[in-house]
């Protein structure tokens, strides 16, 4: 499911036409280039949200407007895929740490435990200082609905699940400055994450 706007040593060209759009949880790639085609054909965007970050500051959808961002869904007590995902996300953070046009959002899937203080300690334990990487917590129902129906985090398998079904996914979701989904990657695989970094570079050329 990975597509590249780079080929060997070729320069990036028209990132908006080379990276697909994803309008449904099946993650069927749609390659569109004309603005009118995109406007008419890509109706899905990340929906509004209001959550607290690790500093107990309210973060909402306005933070991602006009900005490329990557979403992940983790929990601080996870002993399986989450530590690897955070470590891989650090590669993304380091690649764009001085670029406020690129942000990272890590949503807690156990918000009843992951308070802002817990998330802050978690961030510090990984020595993450990137101001554009937020660890978010809030109501479970809001986070789960956002993950499944806005980010398609579990693809079509999880789209219709409700908040009583535990959410656990290795996916990283790439969203462009117009809040449209442009990629899905396995956050435990270094190769996938390197592709994610390359795709972010592509999208940056459209800003």
N, C-alpha and C positions, 0 to 999 in steps of 0.2 A: 504494500500500500504506500510505498515511498516513491516520491517523484522528485526530480531534481531540476533546478533551473540552471544547473551548471553541467557542462560536459567536458571532461578532461581539463585542458588548459583554456577552454573557451571562456570568454567573458560572459557575465550574466546579461541576459536580454529579456526585457519585458517580463519581469517577475510575475505580474498579475496574470499573464497568459500561460506561464509555464507551471506555476503551482496551481493545483486544482482547488475548487471550492467543494465543501461538503455541506449539503443542505438537509440530509436525513441521517438517522442513526445507523443506517446500513453502510455508511461511509462509501457510497458510490461516488467516484471522482467526477466532477463536472469541470471541463476546461472551457472557460468563457473569457473573452477579451473585450468585446464592445461594452461600454458602460451601460447602454440600454439593455443589453442581454443580461448583464450581471444584476442590474436593478430589478428586472422582471423575473429572472430565474432563480436568484438566490434570496429567498425570503427569510431564511433562518438567521437570527443573530443572538448573541448572548443576552439573556434577559436581565432586567434590573435586579440588584441585590444590595443588601446592607449588612455588613459583617464587621466584627472587631478584629483588628490585627494584634500582633504580639505586644504592642505598646498600648493596648486598650483604646486605640483610636478607630473611629468609624471609617470604614472604607466602602465605597459604593461604586456603581457602574461608571460614574464620571471619571474615576481614576484610570479606566482602561480606554476611554474615548481618545481617538487619535494616536493610540499607542499599540504596538505589537505586544502581545503577552502570551506566556505559556502557563497553562494550568495543570496542577497535579493534585492528587487526592491521597492524603497520607494520614497516619496517626502516630503520636509520639512514642507509644508503647509497642509499636509493631516490631517484631523480631525477624520478619521474613523479607519482603521486598522493599519496604520503605527506606531502610538505611541505604540500600544500593541506589534507590531512586534519588534520594537527597544528594548523595555523592555525585551521581551523574548530572543532576541539576546544577551542582557547583561548577561544572565545566561550562554550562550555559551562562551562569552568572559571571564567571571570569571573562568570558568572551565579550560580554556586553556591559561590564560593571560601570563603565564611564558613560554609558548611553542611556539617558532617561527616556528615550523613545521605546525602550524594550523593558518589560517588566515580567516578574515571575510571581505567581500566586499559588501557594500551597494551602489547600483547604483541608481542615481536619475532618475526618469521618467519624471521630469519637469526640464530638464537641462537649459532651457532658463531662469529660475528663480533661480535655485540652483547653483549659482556660487561657486567657492572654498571658498570664504569668508562666504557665507551663510551656506555652509556645515560645515565649521569650527565652526561657532557660534552654529549650531545645535548640533554638537558633544559635544561641551562644555556645552550646556544646559542640556544634559543628564549625564554630569560628566563622560564622556568616556575618559579614558586615555590610553587604550590599543593601543600600537604602531602597532599592527598587524590587526587593524580594520580600513579599509579605506572607506571613503565616496567619491564616484566617480561621476564626471560630465563630460560633453563633448557634442558632436553632438547628437541630438536626434535620428537621423537615425541610427547611430552606436550603441547606447545603446539599442534601440528597436530591431534592428536586432540581436544583441548579446543575448538579453533576450529571444527572441522568437525562434531563430533558433540554437543558441548554447546551452543555458541553458534550453530550453523547458519550460520556466517559466509559460506559460499559457497552458501547455500541447498541445495536438493536436488541440484544439479549436483555439489557437492563432498562431499556427505555420505559417500559410499562410497570416496572417494579415500584413499590411504595417505600416509605421511609422505615418500615419495619424490617425490611430485608437489608442486611448489612452490606455496605458498599466497600469493595476492596478491588482495586485495579492498578495495574502497572502503567497505564496509559498516560502519556503527556499530550496535551492538546494545544496546538498552535492556532492562535487567533490573530487576525490582522487588525489594522487600525479602525476598520469599520465594523468590528465585532463579529466578523464572519470566520468560520472555522476553515483553516487551510491545511491542516495536517494532524495526523495521529501517529504516535511513536511509542515504542516499548522503552519505558524509562529505566529498565534494568540492563539494557544493552548499549554498550559504548558506541557501536556502529550506528545504531538508530539515533543516538543523541548527537553524534557528529553530523548526521544528515539534518537533524533539527537545526543545529547551528548554521549549517549552510543555507537552509531554507529561510532562516531569519535574516541572514545577509541579503537574500533575494528580496524579501519583503521590505527591507530598509530602503531599498532603491526606489520604492514607490511612494515614500513619505515626502 
